[in-house]
Amino acid sequence: MTRSIADSEFGDCLDERLNALRTLDVAWARREAPGASSDEVLLVALHKARYRCREIDAALRHESAEWLRSRGCGDLFGEPLLPAGQLP
């Protein structure tokens, strides 16, 4: 089975997104959401997305959960975070 150019571009886009979530790349987030009110808002969004993303290593997801918890934030969908040590 051959991959089309569109499949390749889509895969590249997903890889770029996963890398941005892994590294909490605020510059990437700024390009993706140019209307965000601040870099702090973007950092919160990155942590929320990383916490929910099952393609990200569990250790990074737990790190984001603790970061969000320490700031009184909920998850990406406005739900409370799961107890420490648990992931969605």
NORCORWO-V250081 format. One record per backbone hydrogen bond with DSSP energy under -0.5 kcal/mol. NH is the residue of the N-H (numbers start at 0). CO is the residue of the C=O. If there is no record, write none. Layout:
BEGIN
nh | co
NH | CO
NH | CO
END
This chain:
BEGIN
nh | co
7 | 3
8 | 4
9 | 5
10 | 6
11 | 7
12 | 8
13 | 9
14 | 10
15 | 11
16 | 12
17 | 13
18 | 14
19 | 15
20 | 16
21 | 17
22 | 18
23 | 19
24 | 19
25 | 23
28 | 24
29 | 25
30 | 26
31 | 27
32 | 28
35 | 32
41 | 37
42 | 38
43 | 39
44 | 40
45 | 41
46 | 42
47 | 43
48 | 44
49 | 45
50 | 46
51 | 47
52 | 48
53 | 51
55 | 52
59 | 56
60 | 56
61 | 57
62 | 58
63 | 59
64 | 60
65 | 61
66 | 62
67 | 63
68 | 64
69 | 65
70 | 66
70 | 67
71 | 68
72 | 67
74 | 78
77 | 74
85 | 82
END
